[in-house]
Amino acid sequence: MDDDPRHVFLHASDVIRRYDWGKTKGYQNLKDRSLVPPPVMTHPDRWRLDQLLAWEERRMEMAEAALATLVAPRREELTITNLLPQPKRRRRFA
């Protein structure tokens, strides 16, 4: 049996099962071309496994980049005094 992802074609139900989508949400997602790559064959729809794997890689890279931008700008370390409310008046020294 050929396990080359270029030669493996998935039915819509296989793609839905792969991503653990519910039936209704899965078919909605498969119609959204901005979310999932288009099928390589239509009537009946078939998706190539290698294209789905490449799409998954791109999605993971985008998620990692987004996470890095959220975590990257390290703010100055907080201490307990930074968390306490600041005094309304400053003390005067005579």
Salt bridges, closest charged atoms under 4 A:
ASP4 OD2 - ARG6 NH2 2.66
ASP4 OD2 - HIS7 NE2 3.53
ASP14 OD1 - ARG17 NH1 3.29
ASP50 OD2 - ARG48 NH2 2.69
GLU56 OE2 - ARG18 NE 2.82
GLU77 OE2 - ARG74 NH2 3.39
